[in-house]
Amino acid sequence: MMETIKDRINLFRKYMLAKKLDAFIIPSGDPHFGEYVQDHYKSREWLSGFTGSAGTLVITIEHSALWTDSRYFVQAAEELCGTGITLMKMKVEGTPSVEEWLKGVVKDNAKVGID
């Protein structure tokens, strides 16, 4: 599974390069803000392998990270192990927000896509 996740992210990065995107944000929800997300809207799960119901995946050309809350710290650590995706523990001191992290890893005026 880990190689599959790495392959998916690398393929997604090729898409990002083709679209001239510096970063891409993939949240957990669907466009209807439904409580139960249908499978075809589970882009974050498909790309990262993280199956928890709450999390935000951010992919740049060189980095990838996933933010989730304390309910999923153990699960996320296990499911992200070996994928190259950094686990970001929300509301833990020293953990940057998505915005703070992006400011540190992409250039000013970066193009950021969102799902």
C-alpha positions as CSV (number, residue, x, y, z in Angstrom):
1,M,0.0,0.0,0.0
2,M,2.8,2.4,0.8
3,E,4.3,2.2,-2.7
4,T,0.8,2.7,-4.1
5,I,0.4,5.9,-2.0
6,K,3.8,7.2,-3.1
7,D,2.9,6.4,-6.7
8,R,-0.4,8.2,-6.5
9,I,1.2,11.3,-5.0
10,N,4.0,11.3,-7.6
11,L,1.4,11.0,-10.3
12,F,-0.6,13.8,-8.7
13,R,2.6,16.0,-8.6
14,K,2.9,15.5,-12.4
15,Y,-0.6,16.8,-12.7
16,M,0.3,19.8,-10.5
17,L,3.3,20.5,-12.7
18,A,1.2,20.4,-15.8
19,K,-1.3,22.8,-14.3
20,K,1.5,25.0,-12.9
21,L,0.3,24.5,-9.3
22,D,2.7,24.9,-6.4
23,A,0.5,23.2,-3.9
24,F,-2.8,21.5,-3.6
25,I,-5.2,21.2,-0.6
26,I,-7.4,18.2,-0.3
27,P,-9.9,18.4,2.6
28,S,-12.1,15.5,3.9
29,G,-15.5,16.9,3.0
30,D,-17.6,17.0,0.0
31,P,-19.0,20.0,-1.8
32,H,-22.3,19.7,0.0
33,F,-20.8,19.7,3.5
34,G,-22.5,16.4,4.2
35,E,-21.9,14.4,7.4
36,Y,-21.4,11.2,5.4
37,V,-19.0,11.5,2.5
38,Q,-19.7,9.4,-0.6
39,D,-16.8,7.3,-1.8
40,H,-16.3,9.3,-5.0
41,Y,-15.5,12.4,-2.9
42,K,-12.9,10.7,-0.8
43,S,-9.9,12.1,-2.7
44,R,-7.9,12.7,0.5
45,E,-8.3,9.1,1.6
46,W,-7.4,7.8,-1.9
47,L,-4.3,9.9,-2.2
48,S,-3.0,9.5,1.4
49,G,-4.3,6.1,2.6
50,F,-5.6,7.9,5.8
51,T,-9.2,6.6,6.4
52,G,-10.2,8.8,9.4
53,S,-13.2,11.1,8.8
54,A,-11.3,14.3,9.6
55,G,-8.1,15.5,8.0
56,T,-6.6,17.8,5.4
57,L,-3.9,16.7,3.0
58,V,-1.6,19.2,1.4
59,I,0.7,18.3,-1.4
60,T,3.5,20.4,-2.8
61,I,6.0,19.5,-5.5
62,E,8.5,18.5,-2.8
63,H,6.5,17.9,0.4
64,S,3.2,16.4,1.6
65,A,1.5,16.7,5.0
66,L,-1.7,15.7,6.6
67,W,-3.5,17.6,9.5
68,T,-5.9,15.8,11.7
69,D,-7.2,16.1,15.3
70,S,-6.4,14.1,18.4
71,R,-9.0,11.5,17.7
72,Y,-6.9,10.2,14.8
73,F,-3.3,10.7,15.9
74,V,-2.6,7.0,16.4
75,Q,-4.5,5.9,13.4
76,A,-3.0,8.5,11.1
77,A,0.6,7.7,12.3
78,E,0.0,4.0,11.4
79,E,-1.7,4.6,8.1
80,L,0.8,7.3,6.9
81,C,3.9,5.3,8.0
82,G,6.2,4.8,5.0
83,T,4.2,7.0,2.7
84,G,6.4,10.1,2.9
85,I,3.4,12.1,4.2
86,T,4.2,14.1,7.4
87,L,1.6,13.9,10.2
88,M,0.6,17.3,11.5
89,K,-1.2,17.0,14.9
90,M,-3.7,19.8,15.1
91,K,-3.8,21.9,18.2
92,V,-0.5,20.5,19.5
93,E,2.0,23.2,20.5
94,G,4.5,23.7,17.7
95,T,2.4,22.3,14.9
96,P,1.9,24.9,12.2
97,S,-1.5,25.5,10.6
98,V,-1.9,24.6,7.0
99,E,-1.5,28.3,6.1
100,E,1.7,28.7,8.2
101,W,3.2,25.5,6.8
102,L,2.4,26.5,3.2
103,K,4.1,29.9,3.8
104,G,7.2,28.0,4.8
105,V,7.4,25.6,1.9
106,V,6.2,27.5,-1.2
107,K,7.3,30.8,-2.7
108,D,5.3,34.0,-2.4
109,N,2.5,34.3,-4.9
110,A,2.4,30.5,-5.2
111,K,-0.6,29.0,-7.1
112,V,-2.5,26.7,-4.7
113,G,-5.3,24.5,-5.9
114,I,-8.1,23.1,-3.7
115,D,-10.4,20.1,-4.1
